[in-house]
């Protein structure tokens, strides 16, 4: 009588008992043994895009499920010489803005078979400390949403680690860059507010070492000057809620009165400014004071705020960053690119955006008095 061949289930159970007695992990060789295929066939089944016969793929997946096999990414990297890991460097100061970026980038890289490692900086200038950690993980590439020096970029080139700057620029270095046009965004905001009759501006800016904040402030100041309006009062901020409240009070103290509009370097500061104006100073927003921010973070859209702000096209920017970095990983000699996106103006309810018609007073003489633009 011919002895029946053991089933896949039986083979898997026997092998699992052996593995447990040896106190080791399941390997691709174990899966190959149960599935009755070569180890290379198992590897191809877990490699995205690899060519595998449907029947072979089904046997391997069944064996892997029965054995509770999980592919070893580290072992695979020894073969491919790629870790399939991407480092994302961001700053802690961008506390409400960058969760959206992290989510978008994770989705983009997951679809490309890669994973994102997050590295955070207390301040933009702390890059040296974090880069020392990045090198240890032998990542395939880096997305840097923080300021890097020309020396840092040169070190990436020396190590042949592809780099894409996100919302940061370096004028004198050839480096892949994905950014929003922050200069134009600042100009756009100043233009819309001035067109509605605002004349005296205050700006709560960010750190000097953050290029988006510098560009936004420069764009707004440049446009205000072009319109022949008084120079805005500019005070520094920390990108946090408290900075918005302190910045508003500092601007009022320097002006000796409430300005027509406050432009904040981030939505978080704008929310702090808005709450201080309404609840501490008793100001009518937007009747007495217009408040605007940048980035369109989630709380800015809440009913109690409905902030006037500018939104960056984050899904498109994340896709562009992933495309650029993956192209650079595939071919290190690929020519560098800079992709620039425009911000979208969100009208909200915290700024007067419809010009108010002013009827000049008519004195007893019947002659109209000149209207001064302050």
MARFITI-311557 format. One line per field, with one value per residue: residue in three letters; residue number from 1; x, y, z of N, C-alpha, C in turn. Coordinates in steps of 0.2 Angstrom, whole numbers, plus 5000, padded with zeros to 4 digits. Example, Ala and Ser with C-alpha at 12.3 -4.5 7.8 and 13.67 -1.06 7.14 Angstrom:
BEGIN
r = (ala:ser)
k = (1:2)
n_px = (5066:5064)
n_py = (4972:4989)
n_pz = (5039:5035)
ca_px = (5062:5068)
ca_py = (4978:4995)
ca_pz = (5039:5036)
c_px = (5066:5064)
c_py = (4984:5000)
c_pz = (5039:5039)
//
This chain:
BEGIN
r = (unk:unk:unk:unk:unk:unk:unk:unk:unk:unk:unk:unk:unk:unk:unk:unk:unk:unk:unk:unk:unk:unk:unk:unk:unk:unk:unk:unk:unk:unk:unk:unk:unk:unk:unk:unk:unk:unk:unk:unk:unk:unk:unk:unk:unk:unk:unk:unk:unk:unk:unk:unk:unk:unk:unk:unk:unk:unk:unk:unk:unk:unk:unk:unk:unk:unk:unk:unk:unk:unk:unk:unk:unk:unk:unk:unk:unk:unk:unk:unk:unk:unk:unk:unk:unk:unk:unk:unk:unk:unk:unk:unk:unk:unk:unk:unk:unk:unk:unk:unk:unk:unk:unk:unk:unk:unk:unk:unk:unk:unk:unk:unk:unk:unk:unk:unk:unk:unk:unk:unk:unk:unk:unk:unk:unk:unk:unk:unk:unk:unk:unk:unk:unk:unk:unk:unk:unk:unk:unk:unk:unk:unk:unk:unk:unk:unk:unk:unk:unk:unk:unk:unk:unk:unk:unk:unk:unk:unk:unk:unk:unk:unk:unk:unk:unk:unk:unk:unk:unk:unk:unk:unk:unk:unk:unk:unk:unk:unk:unk:unk:unk:unk:unk:unk:unk:unk:unk:unk:unk:unk:unk:unk:unk:unk:unk:unk:unk:unk:unk:unk:unk:unk:unk:unk:unk:unk:unk:unk:unk:unk:unk:unk:unk:unk:unk:unk:unk:unk:unk:unk:unk:unk:unk:unk:unk:unk:unk:unk:unk:unk:unk:unk:unk:unk:unk:unk:unk:unk:unk:unk:unk:unk:unk:unk:unk:unk:unk:unk:unk:unk:unk:unk:unk:unk:unk:unk:unk:unk:unk:unk:unk:unk:unk:unk:unk:unk:unk:unk:unk:unk:unk:unk:unk:unk:unk:unk:unk:unk:unk:unk:unk:unk:unk:unk:unk:unk:unk:unk:unk:unk:unk:unk:unk:unk:unk:unk:unk:unk:unk:unk:unk:unk:unk:unk:unk:unk:unk:unk:unk:unk:unk:unk:unk:unk:unk:unk:unk:unk:unk:unk:unk:unk:unk:unk:unk:unk:unk:unk:unk:unk:unk:unk:unk:unk:unk:unk:unk:unk:unk:unk:unk:unk:unk:unk:unk:unk:unk:unk:unk:unk:unk:unk:unk:unk:unk:unk:unk:unk:unk:unk:unk:unk:unk:unk:unk:unk:unk:unk:unk:unk:unk:unk:unk:unk)
k = (1:2:3:4:5:6:7:8:9:10:11:12:13:14:15:16:17:18:19:20:21:22:23:24:25:26:27:28:29:30:31:32:33:34:35:36:37:38:39:40:41:42:43:44:45:46:47:48:49:50:51:52:53:54:55:56:57:58:59:60:61:62:63:64:65:66:67:68:69:70:71:72:73:74:75:76:77:78:79:80:81:82:83:84:85:86:87:88:89:90:91:92:93:94:95:96:97:98:99:100:101:102:103:104:105:106:107:108:109:110:111:112:113:114:115:116:117:118:119:120:121:122:123:124:125:126:127:128:129:130:131:132:133:134:135:136:137:138:139:140:141:142:143:144:145:146:147:148:149:150:151:152:153:154:155:156:157:158:159:160:161:162:163:164:165:166:167:168:169:170:171:172:173:174:175:176:177:178:179:180:181:182:183:184:185:186:187:188:189:190:191:192:193:194:195:196:197:198:199:200:201:202:203:204:205:206:207:208:209:210:211:212:213:214:215:216:217:218:219:220:221:222:223:224:225:226:227:228:229:230:231:232:233:234:235:236:237:238:239:240:241:242:243:244:245:246:247:248:249:250:251:252:253:254:255:256:257:258:259:260:261:262:263:264:265:266:267:268:269:270:271:272:273:274:275:276:277:278:279:280:281:282:283:284:285:286:287:288:289:290:291:292:293:294:295:296:297:298:299:300:301:302:303:304:305:306:307:308:309:310:311:312:313:314:315:316:317:318:319:320:321:322:323:324:325:326:327:328:329:330:331:332:333:334:335:336:337:338:339:340:341:342:343:344:345:346:347:348:349:350:351:352:353:354:355:356:357:358:359:360:361:362:363:364:365:366:367:368:369:370:371:372:373:374)
n_px = (5004:5003:5011:5003:5006:5012:5002:5002:4998:5001:5015:5019:5015:5023:5036:5035:5035:5048:5055:5051:5057:5070:5071:5071:5069:5056:5062:5065:5069:5063:5050:5051:5054:5042:5033:5038:5047:5060:5072:5074:5063:5054:5059:5056:5042:5040:5044:5040:5033:5040:5042:5032:5025:5007:5003:5014:5016:5004:5006:5017:5013:5003:5011:5019:5009:5004:5016:5018:5026:5037:5044:5061:5067:5080:5088:5085:5090:5103:5105:5100:5106:5100:5091:5078:5073:5068:5073:5066:5068:5063:5057:5054:5047:5037:5024:5010:5009:5017:5012:5003:5011:5020:5011:5006:5019:5022:5012:5015:5028:5026:5018:5028:5035:5044:5049:5047:5058:5057:5066:5068:5071:5075:5078:5081:5094:5100:5105:5117:5118:5107:5110:5121:5115:5107:5116:5119:5109:5109:5100:5091:5088:5085:5073:5072:5065:5070:5083:5098:5115:5127:5138:5133:5125:5136:5141:5131:5132:5145:5144:5135:5121:5105:5096:5082:5076:5063:5052:5062:5076:5092:5102:5115:5118:5117:5103:5090:5074:5058:5046:5035:5029:5034:5038:5029:5017:5017:5017:5004:4995:4997:4993:4979:4974:4978:4970:4958:4957:4966:4979:4989:5000:5005:5017:5019:5033:5043:5057:5073:5081:5073:5069:5056:5048:5056:5055:5041:5039:5047:5041:5028:5032:5039:5029:5020:5028:5029:5016:5016:5013:5014:5029:5028:5026:5037:5038:5047:5043:5039:5033:5023:5008:5008:5017:5009:5000:5008:5015:5005:5002:5014:5016:5005:5009:5021:5016:5007:4993:4980:4983:4978:4979:4985:4998:5003:5016:5013:4999:4997:5002:4994:4982:4984:4986:4973:4964:4969:4967:4952:4948:4956:4960:4948:4944:4936:4936:4933:4931:4938:4951:4961:4966:4978:4985:4997:4997:4986:4982:4973:4966:4963:4952:4942:4925:4925:4936:4939:4949:4957:4969:4983:4984:4995:4998:4998:4997:5001:5014:5020:5020:5028:5040:5043:5043:5055:5065:5065:5068:5081:5087:5086:5094:5109:5115:5106:5099:5098:5082:5070:5055:5041:5027:5011:5003:4986:4974:4964:4949:4942:4936:4942:4947:4945:4940:4932:4932:4929:4918:4921:4914:4918:4918:4907:4910:4903:4905:4903:4913:4923:4932:4949:4954:4964:4976:4981)
n_py = (4994:5011:5024:5038:5055:5068:5081:5099:5106:5097:5096:5109:5110:5100:5106:5118:5114:5109:5121:5128:5121:5123:5136:5147:5159:5158:5155:5160:5148:5138:5140:5138:5124:5118:5122:5116:5122:5132:5142:5154:5156:5158:5171:5179:5179:5188:5199:5215:5216:5206:5192:5178:5162:5159:5147:5144:5155:5154:5142:5146:5157:5151:5142:5151:5157:5147:5144:5156:5166:5180:5191:5195:5210:5216:5205:5204:5216:5214:5207:5215:5226:5237:5246:5249:5260:5276:5291:5304:5321:5332:5347:5350:5362:5363:5359:5357:5357:5347:5334:5330:5331:5320:5309:5309:5307:5295:5287:5288:5282:5270:5264:5262:5252:5256:5261:5274:5283:5293:5308:5320:5338:5349:5363:5371:5373:5362:5351:5344:5335:5326:5320:5312:5301:5297:5292:5280:5271:5268:5272:5273:5285:5303:5314:5330:5341:5353:5365:5364:5365:5370:5362:5351:5346:5343:5332:5323:5320:5315:5303:5297:5297:5299:5315:5325:5341:5348:5360:5369:5378:5380:5391:5391:5378:5363:5354:5342:5348:5351:5363:5375:5391:5402:5415:5421:5418:5426:5438:5437:5437:5449:5458:5454:5458:5472:5477:5476:5487:5488:5496:5498:5486:5472:5460:5443:5434:5420:5409:5416:5406:5398:5395:5395:5404:5416:5419:5421:5432:5441:5442:5447:5460:5466:5467:5476:5487:5490:5494:5507:5508:5510:5504:5487:5482:5471:5457:5444:5426:5410:5400:5394:5393:5402:5412:5419:5426:5434:5441:5448:5458:5464:5470:5479:5487:5493:5500:5508:5508:5498:5488:5487:5474:5458:5448:5431:5420:5407:5395:5391:5401:5411:5407:5408:5422:5426:5421:5429:5442:5442:5437:5441:5455:5460:5463:5466:5454:5451:5465:5476:5471:5462:5445:5434:5418:5405:5389:5382:5372:5358:5363:5376:5376:5374:5378:5388:5395:5397:5402:5414:5410:5402:5388:5374:5363:5349:5334:5334:5339:5330:5319:5323:5324:5311:5305:5311:5308:5294:5292:5297:5288:5276:5280:5287:5297:5305:5321:5335:5343:5356:5358:5368:5374:5382:5391:5390:5402:5404:5410:5411:5418:5428:5439:5455:5455:5461:5476:5491:5504:5521:5536:5552:5565:5579:5596:5611:5621:5614:5609:5594:5585:5580:5563:5554:5541:5531)
n_pz = (5000:4995:5004:5010:5005:5016:5021:5017:5028:5039:5037:5040:5054:5060:5057:5064:5077:5078:5076:5087:5097:5095:5097:5089:5075:5061:5045:5028:5022:5029:5025:5011:5012:5017:5007:4996:4986:4979:4989:4983:4976:4986:4990:4979:4979:4989:4985:4978:4962:4957:4946:4947:4946:4947:4954:4961:4969:4977:4984:4992:4999:5007:5014:5021:5029:5037:5045:5051:5046:5044:5033:5034:5034:5036:5033:5019:5015:5015:5003:4993:4995:4999:5011:5011:5018:5022:5028:5037:5041:5052:5061:5078:5081:5071:5075:5073:5059:5052:5055:5045:5034:5037:5037:5023:5016:5021:5016:5002:5001:5006:4996:4987:4992:5003:5019:5032:5042:5056:5061:5073:5076:5088:5085:5070:5068:5073:5065:5064:5075:5073:5060:5062:5068:5058:5048:5054:5051:5038:5028:5013:5007:5010:5016:5019:5030:5035:5039:5030:5029:5016:5018:5024:5014:5005:5012:5011:4997:4997:5004:4996:4997:4993:4993:4996:4998:5008:5007:5010:5005:4996:4989:4983:4980:4971:4973:4975:4976:4984:4986:4992:4985:4995:4996:4986:4992:5004:4998:4991:5002:5008:4998:4996:5008:5009:4998:5003:5011:5022:5031:5041:5046:5056:5059:5065:5066:5061:5066:5062:5057:5049:5033:5026:5034:5034:5020:5018:5027:5020:5008:5011:5017:5006:4997:5004:5005:4991:4989:4994:5008:5026:5034:5040:5058:5064:5074:5083:5083:5090:5083:5091:5101:5111:5107:5098:5105:5113:5103:5097:5108:5109:5097:5097:5108:5103:5092:5098:5096:5090:5076:5058:5053:5057:5052:5053:5055:5055:5057:5070:5078:5074:5079:5093:5093:5089:5099:5110:5106:5105:5118:5128:5125:5121:5108:5092:5080:5064:5064:5071:5070:5058:5056:5050:5044:5041:5032:5035:5045:5053:5065:5062:5053:5061:5068:5078:5075:5060:5051:5042:5030:5021:5011:5008:4995:5000:4997:4984:4984:4993:4985:4974:4981:4985:4972:4967:4976:4975:4961:4962:4970:4962:4952:4955:4948:4942:4936:4946:4952:4955:4961:4962:4971:4971:4984:4991:4993:5008:5012:5025:5041:5048:5043:5036:5020:5010:5002:5011:5008:5009:5014:5011:5023:5022:5023:5030:5021:5009:5002:4999:5011:5010:5010:5020:5019:5031)
ca_px = (5000:5007:5010:5001:5011:5010:4999:5006:4997:5005:5022:5020:5015:5029:5042:5034:5037:5055:5058:5050:5062:5077:5070:5073:5063:5055:5066:5063:5071:5058:5044:5053:5054:5035:5030:5041:5050:5067:5072:5074:5056:5051:5061:5053:5035:5039:5047:5035:5034:5044:5038:5031:5019:5002:5002:5020:5014:4999:5009:5022:5009:5000:5016:5021:5004:5004:5022:5018:5033:5037:5050:5066:5069:5087:5092:5084:5094:5110:5105:5098:5111:5096:5087:5071:5071:5069:5074:5062:5070:5058:5058:5048:5043:5032:5020:5003:5009:5020:5009:5000:5017:5022:5006:5007:5025:5022:5008:5018:5033:5023:5016:5034:5039:5048:5046:5049:5060:5057:5071:5066:5076:5073:5078:5083:5101:5103:5105:5123:5117:5103:5113:5125:5111:5104:5121:5120:5103:5110:5094:5092:5088:5083:5069:5074:5061:5074:5088:5104:5121:5131:5143:5129:5124:5142:5142:5127:5136:5151:5141:5131:5115:5101:5093:5077:5074:5056:5051:5069:5080:5099:5103:5121:5120:5113:5100:5083:5070:5051:5044:5029:5032:5032:5038:5023:5012:5017:5014:4997:4992:4997:4989:4972:4972:4978:4965:4952:4958:4971:4985:4994:5001:5009:5019:5022:5037:5046:5064:5077:5085:5068:5068:5049:5046:5060:5052:5034:5039:5050:5036:5023:5035:5041:5023:5018:5032:5027:5010:5017:5010:5019:5032:5024:5029:5038:5041:5049:5039:5042:5029:5019:5002:5010:5020:5004:4997:5014:5017:5000:5003:5021:5014:5001:5013:5025:5012:5002:4986:4978:4984:4973:4979:4991:5000:5007:5021:5010:4992:4997:5003:4988:4976:4986:4984:4966:4961:4971:4963:4945:4946:4960:4959:4941:4944:4932:4939:4938:4929:4944:4958:4961:4971:4979:4990:4999:4998:4979:4982:4967:4962:4962:4946:4937:4920:4926:4941:4938:4955:4960:4975:4985:4985:5000:4995:5003:4997:5005:5021:5023:5021:5033:5046:5044:5046:5061:5069:5065:5072:5088:5089:5087:5100:5112:5117:5100:5100:5093:5076:5067:5048:5038:5020:5008:4998:4979:4971:4958:4946:4940:4931:4945:4950:4940:4942:4928:4934:4924:4917:4922:4911:4921:4914:4906:4909:4898:4907:4901:4919:4924:4939:4954:4954:4971:4977:4986)
ca_py = (5000:5017:5029:5045:5061:5073:5088:5105:5108:5093:5097:5115:5109:5097:5110:5123:5111:5109:5128:5130:5117:5126:5143:5152:5162:5155:5158:5158:5142:5134:5141:5134:5117:5116:5124:5112:5126:5134:5148:5160:5157:5162:5178:5182:5180:5193:5205:5218:5216:5200:5187:5171:5158:5159:5141:5144:5160:5152:5137:5149:5161:5146:5139:5156:5158:5141:5145:5163:5168:5187:5192:5199:5216:5217:5200:5206:5222:5212:5204:5220:5232:5243:5245:5251:5264:5283:5296:5311:5325:5338:5351:5350:5368:5363:5354:5355:5357:5341:5327:5329:5329:5313:5304:5309:5304:5288:5283:5288:5278:5263:5262:5261:5247:5258:5264:5281:5284:5300:5311:5327:5343:5355:5369:5370:5373:5356:5346:5340:5329:5321:5317:5307:5296:5295:5288:5273:5267:5266:5273:5273:5292:5307:5320:5335:5347:5357:5369:5360:5369:5367:5357:5345:5343:5340:5326:5318:5318:5311:5296:5295:5296:5304:5320:5330:5346:5349:5367:5372:5379:5382:5395:5390:5371:5359:5349:5341:5352:5352:5368:5380:5397:5406:5422:5424:5417:5432:5444:5436:5438:5457:5461:5454:5463:5479:5478:5477:5493:5487:5500:5497:5479:5469:5453:5439:5430:5414:5410:5418:5400:5394:5398:5397:5410:5422:5420:5423:5438:5445:5443:5452:5466:5468:5469:5482:5493:5492:5498:5513:5508:5511:5497:5483:5481:5464:5454:5437:5421:5403:5395:5391:5396:5408:5417:5423:5431:5439:5445:5454:5463:5468:5475:5485:5491:5497:5505:5513:5507:5491:5488:5485:5467:5454:5442:5427:5415:5400:5395:5390:5408:5415:5405:5412:5429:5427:5421:5434:5448:5441:5435:5445:5462:5462:5466:5463:5451:5455:5472:5480:5468:5456:5440:5428:5414:5401:5382:5378:5366:5356:5367:5383:5375:5373:5383:5393:5399:5398:5406:5416:5407:5399:5381:5371:5357:5344:5328:5335:5340:5324:5314:5325:5323:5304:5304:5314:5304:5287:5293:5298:5281:5272:5282:5293:5303:5309:5328:5338:5346:5360:5359:5374:5374:5388:5390:5392:5407:5402:5416:5411:5423:5432:5445:5459:5455:5465:5484:5495:5511:5527:5542:5558:5570:5586:5602:5617:5625:5611:5606:5588:5585:5575:5557:5552:5534:5530)
ca_pz = (5000:4995:5009:5008:5006:5021:5019:5019:5035:5043:5037:5044:5061:5062:5057:5069:5083:5078:5077:5094:5101:5093:5100:5083:5071:5055:5040:5021:5020:5031:5020:5005:5013:5017:5000:4991:4981:4981:4993:4979:4974:4991:4990:4973:4981:4994:4982:4974:4955:4954:4942:4950:4944:4952:4958:4966:4974:4981:4989:4996:5004:5012:5019:5026:5034:5042:5049:5054:5043:5042:5030:5037:5030:5037:5029:5012:5013:5013:4996:4988:4997:5001:5017:5009:5023:5020:5034:5037:5046:5053:5067:5083:5081:5066:5079:5070:5052:5049:5055:5038:5029:5039:5034:5016:5014:5023:5011:4996:5001:5007:4990:4984:4996:5008:5026:5034:5049:5058:5065:5074:5078:5093:5081:5063:5068:5076:5060:5065:5079:5070:5054:5065:5069:5051:5044:5057:5049:5031:5024:5005:5005:5015:5015:5025:5030:5040:5036:5030:5026:5010:5021:5025:5007:5002:5015:5007:4991:4998:5006:4990:5000:4990:4997:4994:5003:5008:5010:5012:4998:4996:4983:4980:4980:4967:4977:4974:4981:4983:4990:4991:4984:5001:4994:4983:4997:5008:4994:4990:5008:5009:4992:4997:5014:5007:4993:5007:5015:5028:5030:5046:5047:5061:5057:5070:5061:5064:5068:5057:5054:5045:5027:5024:5038:5031:5013:5019:5029:5015:5003:5014:5018:5000:4994:5008:5003:4984:4989:4997:5015:5031:5035:5046:5064:5064:5080:5082:5086:5091:5080:5095:5102:5116:5103:5094:5110:5115:5098:5096:5113:5108:5091:5099:5112:5099:5088:5102:5094:5086:5069:5054:5051:5059:5048:5057:5051:5055:5060:5077:5081:5072:5083:5099:5092:5088:5105:5114:5103:5107:5125:5133:5124:5119:5101:5087:5074:5060:5063:5072:5068:5054:5058:5045:5046:5035:5032:5035:5049:5055:5070:5058:5050:5066:5067:5082:5072:5053:5050:5035:5029:5015:5011:5004:4992:5003:4994:4978:4986:4995:4979:4971:4985:4984:4965:4966:4980:4972:4955:4964:4973:4957:4948:4959:4944:4939:4936:4951:4950:4960:4960:4966:4971:4974:4990:4990:4998:5011:5015:5032:5043:5053:5040:5031:5013:5006:5003:5014:5005:5014:5011:5014:5026:5018:5028:5029:5014:5003:4999:5002:5014:5008:5014:5022:5020:5036)
c_px = (5004:5006:5008:5006:5008:5007:5003:5005:5001:5012:5024:5020:5021:5035:5041:5036:5045:5058:5057:5055:5069:5077:5073:5067:5062:5059:5063:5064:5066:5052:5045:5052:5046:5032:5033:5044:5057:5066:5071:5067:5052:5052:5057:5045:5034:5042:5042:5038:5038:5039:5038:5025:5014:5002:5008:5018:5009:5002:5014:5018:5005:5005:5018:5015:5004:5010:5022:5025:5032:5044:5055:5069:5077:5091:5091:5089:5101:5111:5105:5103:5107:5092:5080:5068:5072:5069:5070:5065:5066:5060:5052:5044:5037:5027:5013:5004:5011:5017:5006:5005:5019:5017:5006:5013:5025:5018:5012:5024:5031:5021:5022:5038:5044:5045:5050:5052:5060:5062:5069:5072:5072:5072:5082:5091:5104:5104:5111:5122:5113:5106:5118:5121:5108:5109:5121:5114:5104:5104:5096:5092:5085:5078:5070:5070:5064:5080:5095:5109:5123:5136:5139:5127:5130:5143:5137:5130:5141:5149:5137:5124:5110:5097:5088:5076:5067:5055:5057:5073:5088:5101:5110:5123:5115:5110:5093:5079:5062:5049:5038:5032:5030:5033:5032:5017:5011:5015:5007:4993:4991:4993:4982:4970:4972:4972:4958:4952:4962:4977:4990:4994:5006:5011:5022:5026:5039:5053:5068:5081:5080:5067:5061:5047:5050:5056:5045:5035:5042:5045:5031:5026:5037:5034:5020:5021:5030:5021:5010:5014:5016:5022:5029:5029:5030:5041:5042:5044:5042:5038:5024:5013:5003:5013:5015:5001:5002:5015:5012:5001:5009:5019:5010:5005:5018:5022:5008:4995:4986:4979:4978:4973:4986:4992:5005:5010:5018:5003:4992:4998:4997:4982:4978:4984:4977:4963:4963:4967:4956:4944:4950:4959:4952:4940:4939:4936:4934:4936:4935:4950:4957:4967:4972:4985:4993:4999:4991:4979:4975:4963:4960:4955:4940:4932:4922:4932:4940:4943:4956:4967:4977:4987:4990:4997:4999:5003:5002:5012:5024:5024:5027:5040:5048:5046:5053:5066:5070:5069:5080:5091:5091:5093:5103:5114:5112:5101:5095:5088:5074:5060:5045:5031:5017:5003:4991:4977:4964:4955:4945:4936:4935:4949:4944:4943:4938:4930:4928:4923:4917:4919:4914:4916:4913:4905:4904:4899:4905:4907:4921:4931:4943:4954:4962:4971:4983:4989)
c_py = (5006:5022:5035:5050:5066:5079:5094:5107:5104:5094:5104:5114:5105:5102:5116:5120:5111:5116:5130:5127:5120:5133:5148:5154:5158:5159:5156:5151:5137:5134:5137:5126:5114:5117:5119:5116:5128:5140:5154:5161:5160:5169:5182:5183:5186:5200:5208:5218:5211:5195:5180:5168:5158:5153:5141:5149:5158:5147:5141:5153:5156:5144:5145:5158:5153:5142:5152:5166:5176:5188:5197:5204:5217:5212:5202:5212:5220:5209:5210:5226:5238:5242:5246:5256:5271:5287:5302:5315:5331:5342:5350:5356:5368:5358:5352:5354:5350:5335:5325:5327:5322:5308:5304:5306:5297:5284:5283:5283:5271:5260:5260:5256:5249:5261:5270:5280:5291:5302:5318:5331:5347:5361:5367:5369:5366:5350:5341:5333:5324:5317:5312:5301:5293:5290:5281:5269:5265:5267:5274:5281:5296:5313:5324:5341:5352:5360:5365:5365:5366:5362:5350:5342:5340:5333:5320:5315:5313:5303:5293:5293:5301:5308:5324:5335:5348:5356:5371:5373:5381:5385:5393:5382:5367:5353:5348:5345:5352:5357:5372:5387:5402:5413:5425:5423:5423:5438:5443:5439:5446:5460:5460:5458:5470:5481:5479:5483:5493:5492:5499:5489:5478:5462:5449:5434:5424:5415:5412:5412:5396:5398:5400:5404:5416:5424:5423:5430:5443:5447:5448:5459:5470:5471:5476:5488:5495:5496:5505:5514:5509:5504:5494:5483:5473:5462:5447:5432:5414:5397:5392:5396:5403:5413:5422:5428:5436:5443:5450:5459:5467:5472:5481:5490:5496:5502:5510:5512:5500:5492:5486:5477:5464:5448:5438:5422:5408:5400:5395:5397:5412:5413:5408:5419:5430:5426:5426:5441:5447:5441:5439:5453:5464:5465:5462:5461:5448:5462:5477:5478:5462:5451:5435:5424:5410:5393:5378:5372:5364:5361:5374:5382:5374:5379:5389:5398:5401:5403:5408:5414:5405:5392:5378:5365:5351:5337:5328:5335:5334:5319:5316:5323:5315:5302:5306:5309:5297:5287:5293:5292:5276:5274:5288:5299:5307:5317:5330:5342:5351:5361:5363:5374:5380:5387:5393:5396:5404:5408:5416:5417:5428:5438:5448:5459:5458:5473:5487:5502:5516:5533:5548:5562:5576:5591:5607:5620:5621:5607:5599:5588:5579:5569:5555:5545:5533:5523)
c_pz = (5000:5001:5007:5009:5011:5018:5021:5026:5040:5043:5041:5051:5064:5063:5062:5076:5084:5079:5084:5098:5101:5095:5095:5079:5064:5050:5033:5019:5023:5027:5014:5006:5013:5011:4995:4985:4984:4986:4989:4976:4980:4991:4985:4975:4986:4991:4977:4967:4952:4950:4945:4947:4949:4957:4963:4971:4979:4986:4994:5001:5009:5017:5024:5031:5039:5047:5052:5052:5042:5039:5034:5033:5030:5033:5021:5010:5011:5006:4991:4989:4997:5007:5016:5015:5021:5027:5032:5042:5046:5060:5072:5083:5076:5069:5076:5062:5049:5050:5048:5033:5031:5036:5027:5013:5016:5018:5004:4996:5003:5001:4986:4987:5001:5014:5028:5041:5051:5063:5066:5077:5083:5089:5075:5063:5071:5072:5061:5069:5076:5064:5056:5066:5062:5048:5047:5054:5042:5027:5017:5003:5011:5013:5021:5025:5036:5036:5036:5027:5020:5012:5022:5018:5004:5005:5012:5001:4992:5000:5001:4993:4997:4995:4993:4999:5002:5011:5012:5005:5000:4989:4979:4979:4975:4971:4975:4979:4979:4988:4988:4990:4990:5000:4991:4988:5002:5004:4993:4996:5009:5004:4994:5003:5012:5002:4997:5012:5021:5026:5035:5048:5053:5058:5063:5066:5065:5066:5061:5053:5050:5039:5025:5028:5035:5024:5014:5022:5024:5010:5005:5014:5011:4996:4997:5006:4996:4984:4992:5004:5020:5032:5041:5052:5064:5071:5079:5086:5087:5088:5085:5097:5107:5112:5100:5099:5112:5109:5096:5101:5111:5102:5093:5104:5108:5094:5092:5101:5091:5079:5065:5053:5054:5054:5052:5053:5051:5058:5067:5081:5079:5077:5090:5099:5092:5095:5110:5112:5106:5114:5130:5132:5122:5112:5097:5081:5070:5060:5065:5070:5064:5056:5053:5047:5040:5037:5033:5039:5051:5060:5067:5055:5055:5066:5072:5080:5065:5051:5043:5035:5022:5016:5006:5001:4994:5000:4987:4979:4989:4990:4975:4974:4984:4977:4964:4969:4977:4965:4957:4967:4967:4952:4951:4954:4940:4941:4942:4948:4956:4957:4965:4965:4973:4979:4988:4995:5001:5015:5022:5034:5048:5050:5036:5024:5008:5007:5006:5011:5010:5011:5015:5017:5022:5023:5026:5023:5008:5000:5002:5005:5011:5012:5014:5022:5025:5036)
//
